[in-house]
Amino acid sequence: MSIEKTGSAHWQGSLKRGKGTVSTQSGALKDNPYGFNTRFEGEPGTNPEELIAASHASCYSMALSMILGEAGHDPDDVRTEATVTLDKDDSGFKVTKVNLVTRAKVPGIDQAGFDDAAQKAKEGCPISRLLNAEITLDARLEG
């Protein structure tokens, strides 16, 4: 089974003074602005690293929910935040790390079972598998 999804970007101008927009096939993003200033100077708008973080957090949450469900423990609530680290070395910029922080309410599971599911989700999430970066995980079972 293959699934194809499309994202697109439109850019005009130089790196530092240019501007762009990013859109998704679904319309969830439609002509959202991005640029050097939104990526490196904290101006309003999105940036590639933020979009990777959102993709990773959502993919991880779904993977964890699937693994928990397969073990007979459908979660009541899963919240995940991903922080993407962009570093520069001699060869240029590179995403070097993603830190996943997830909190979940899962009836009927103990911490060891949750930890096992969380680790499997980290390793098996398609976005985790796509990234060539260190991925750290802080997963806690709540309530």
ChimeraX attribute file (.defattr): number of C-alpha atoms within 10 A of each C-alpha:
attribute: neighborCount
match mode: 1-to-1
recipient: residues
	/A:1	2
	/A:2	3
	/A:3	4
	/A:4	4
	/A:5	7
	/A:6	8
	/A:7	12
	/A:8	12
	/A:9	14
	/A:10	12
	/A:11	14
	/A:12	11
	/A:13	9
	/A:14	10
	/A:15	12
	/A:16	10
	/A:17	10
	/A:18	13
	/A:19	17
	/A:20	17
	/A:21	19
	/A:22	19
	/A:23	17
	/A:24	15
	/A:25	11
	/A:26	10
	/A:27	9
	/A:28	9
	/A:29	14
	/A:30	15
	/A:31	15
	/A:32	15
	/A:33	19
	/A:34	22
	/A:35	24
	/A:36	17
	/A:37	18
	/A:38	16
	/A:39	16
	/A:40	10
	/A:41	9
	/A:42	11
	/A:43	12
	/A:44	12
	/A:45	14
	/A:46	18
	/A:47	21
	/A:48	14
	/A:49	16
	/A:50	16
	/A:51	13
	/A:52	18
	/A:53	20
	/A:54	17
	/A:55	14
	/A:56	27
	/A:57	25
	/A:58	18
	/A:59	20
	/A:60	29
	/A:61	22
	/A:62	16
	/A:63	21
	/A:64	25
	/A:65	23
	/A:66	17
	/A:67	20
	/A:68	21
	/A:69	14
	/A:70	11
	/A:71	12
	/A:72	12
	/A:73	17
	/A:74	18
	/A:75	18
	/A:76	10
	/A:77	13
	/A:78	18
	/A:79	14
	/A:80	19
	/A:81	19
	/A:82	23
	/A:83	19
	/A:84	22
	/A:85	16
	/A:86	12
	/A:87	11
	/A:88	10
	/A:89	7
	/A:90	5
	/A:91	6
	/A:92	7
	/A:93	10
	/A:94	13
	/A:95	16
	/A:96	15
	/A:97	18
	/A:98	25
	/A:99	18
	/A:100	20
	/A:101	16
	/A:102	20
	/A:103	16
	/A:104	21
	/A:105	17
	/A:106	21
	/A:107	15
	/A:108	10
	/A:109	17
	/A:110	10
	/A:111	13
	/A:112	10
	/A:113	14
	/A:114	21
	/A:115	16
	/A:116	13
	/A:117	22
	/A:118	26
	/A:119	15
	/A:120	15
	/A:121	22
	/A:122	23
	/A:123	15
	/A:124	16
	/A:125	19
	/A:126	14
	/A:127	17
	/A:128	20
	/A:129	11
	/A:130	9
	/A:131	15
	/A:132	12
	/A:133	15
	/A:134	12
	/A:135	17
	/A:136	15
	/A:137	14
	/A:138	14
	/A:139	19
	/A:140	15
	/A:141	19
	/A:142	12
	/A:143	7
